[in-house]
């Protein structure tokens, strides 16, 4: 009886934040869909001590969620918006987590766009021929990168919305499915394409990992703005994800025997 009472007292004296603690990572869909988190997070030394929840949305929405204190760690891929997030005091630490690259996907029988010497020329040829092009149109990092290419050409693709330019408003997987169904072109991160199973008659039409580098940043959300967040647990996970141990794991991650992410 004494042992039971003793154990009960120990339980009641545990810090409240250690009971049922959930640490939220606001993330892009591409990192979630790549399978990286299922591979990486269980290797975190304190994985069994806290519950880690990944909320995967487009970069724009992930940033908004973090600003609203709906996450302790932010992992996205839009450097400009990441730096804005930091400059406004929403984040207290930022780390260049990893990178891969973007690719242009199109039909196997393409003989014109694939001859482009750079990505802007590829987009220009799509516009010229009015080939079906699917845009995520979801304020994601991929969408921002796509719009930057159209901007180089002084083109506003929304003028052609519903004609040959189709705005899915969805994540990478559903958008890829639409591109395949419409026999169209789409701008994608490489990891999503590697993992995508419904490739059918589509392939990578244009790739250049120097020109189309896709950098992922990780930010620790400012606990002074968001006092409800568990700073100690968040900092511990952030530090581990920034460590050489995690970097090695990320570098070794592969899909279908292809490395997916790289470390600078």
N, C-alpha and C positions, 0 to 999 in steps of 0.2 A: 504493500500500500504506500509506504514511504517513497519507494522508487517511482511509482506512478505520479505522486504529487510532485516529486523533484523534477521529473521530466516535463510535467505540465508547466511548472514555474519557468523552466529554461525556455520552453516554447514561447511563453507569454513575454519573456524578456528579450526575445529576438527583435532586432530593429524592424520596424514596420515595412521599410522599403525593401527588405530582403524576402518578404513574403509575397508571392505572386507578382514579383517584379517583371515588368515587360519593357524592353528597350526597343524603340521603333527606329528602323532605318527607312528614311524616305529615299526611294531609288528610281532610276530609270527602268523602263520595261526591258530594255535590251540586256542589261546585266542579269536581271531575274530570268529572262527567257533563255539566256545562254546556259543556265544551270550552274553558274559560278557560285551562288550563295549556298546551294545544297551541297556543294563540294567543299567550300571554304569554311563556312561558319561552324560546322561541327568540330573543326580542328582548333577552334578558339579554346584555350585552356580552361576558361570559366564558362564554357557553353552550357554545362549542366546546372550552373548556379543561377542563371537568369533566363527568362524567356525572351528570345529575340524575334521580333516580327518585322518582316520586310513588306512595305507598302510600295508597290511598283506602279508608277504612273509616268506620264511624260515629264520631261525636265521642268517645264514651266509650272505644272501642277505640283510637282515635288517641292519646288522652291516655295510656292505659296503655302503648302502644307507646313513646311518647316518654319516659315515666318509666323504661322499661327500656332507654333509650339506643338505641332502634331508629330514630332520626331526629334530624336536626339542627334542623329547623324544623317547627313545628306550626301548622297552619291549620285552625281549627275555629269553631263558632258556638254557644257556650254560655258567656256571659260569667261566670256564677257559677263554673263549673268551671275556666275559664281563670284566674280570680283565685286560686282555691284552688291550682292548679298553680304559680302564681308565688309565693304565700305559703309554700309548702312547699319553695321553693328549687330547683324543677326547671327553671325558666326564668329568664333574666337580663334579657330585654327583651321588651316586649309592645307591639304596634302595632295600632290599629284600622284594619284593612286596607280594608274595604269593607262595603257592606250592600245588601240587597234586601228583599223581604218574603215573608211566608207567605201562602198563599191556601187556601181550602177548595174542593175539587173535588167535583162531584156530577153526577147525571144531568141531561141537557138538559131533561127534562120536569118538573123540580122546580118547585113553585109555593109551597112552604111554608118550607123552610129559607132560601131566598134572600130572604125578606121580613124576615129578622132585622135588628135594629138594631146588633148587635155580635156578636163571635165567640162569646162565652159563650152568648148566646141561640141562636145557630145550633146549638151543641153540645147545648144543652138540648132543642131541637126534635128533633134526631136521636135523643136518648135517649127522649124522649116517644113518638115514633112507632116506635122500635126499628128505624130504618133501618139497613141494613148499613153498618158503619164499619170501615175497615181502618187499623190502627195499625202503624207500622214495628216497634215493640217491640224496638228494637235499641240502646237507650242512646245514640242519635244526638242531635244538637242539635234536630232536628225532633221527635223523640219526646219530648224533655224539654219543648219548647214546647207540644206537644199535651197532655201530662200536666198542665202548669200550668193549662191551661184547664179540664180536668175538675176540678181541685182547687178552682178558683174556685166551681164548682157543688156542691162537697162530694160529688162522685160518684167512686166507685172503679170504673172501667170494667172492670177485670179480673173483677169479679163476673159480667159478662155475656159473658166470653170464650167463643167458640164458638157463641154464640146469635146476637147481631147485631154483637158487637164481635169482630173477627178480628185476631189478632196474627201478622203475617207474619214477623217476625224477619229481614227482608231490607232491602236498600237502597231508595232512592226509586223507581227504574225498575221493578223487580219488584213493588213494593207498588202502584204505579199500575196495573200490568197486572191485579193481583188486584181492585182497586177497579172497574175497567172491567168485568171478567168477572162480578163479583157485582152489578153495577149499584148500587154503593155510593158512599160518601163517603170522602174522605181529605184529610188536612192535609198540604200540600206546600209546599216553597219554590217561588217563582215560576219560577226559571231551569230547574228540572227539568221543570216542566209545559210551559214554552215549547218545550223541546227534545224532549219526549216525543211520539212519532209515533203511538201507538195510542190517540188520544183518542176515536175512535168517537163515541159518543153522550154524551160528558161535556164539561163546561165549568167555568169558575170560577163558583162559586155565591156566594161571599162574599170580598170583599177590602177592606182598609183599610190602606194602607201606613204610616200613623201608628200605628195600633193593633198592627199585626203586623210591625213592623220586625224584620228578621233580620240581626243584626250578626256579621260574621266578624272574628275576631281572629287575629293572627299572633304567635307566640312563638319566640324564639331559645332553644334548649335549653341549659342550663347545662353548659359543657364541663368544669367542675371535678367535677361529678357523673359526667360521661360523657367521660373523657379520651381515649377512642378516636376521638371525633368531630373532624373537621378544623375547628377554630374559625375560622381565617382565611377559608377558603372559605365557611363557613356565614354568618359575619358579613357578608361582601361581598355575598352573595345577599340576605340579610335587609335590608341597607341599600338595595340597589337596589329591592327590592320595596316598601320604605317611601318611596321617592323620588317626587318630583313627576312624573318621566318615567313611572314605572310606574303612578302614579295616573291619569295622562292616558290611558294605554293601557287600563287597566281600565274607565274611564268610557266609552271609545269602543267597547268590545266589545259586539257585538249578536248576537242569534239571530233569524232571520227578520225582520230590520229592527227588532227591539225591543231597546232597551238592557236589560242584564241586571243589572249591578252599578253601584253609586253610591258616591261618596266624600263623606265629611262635610267 
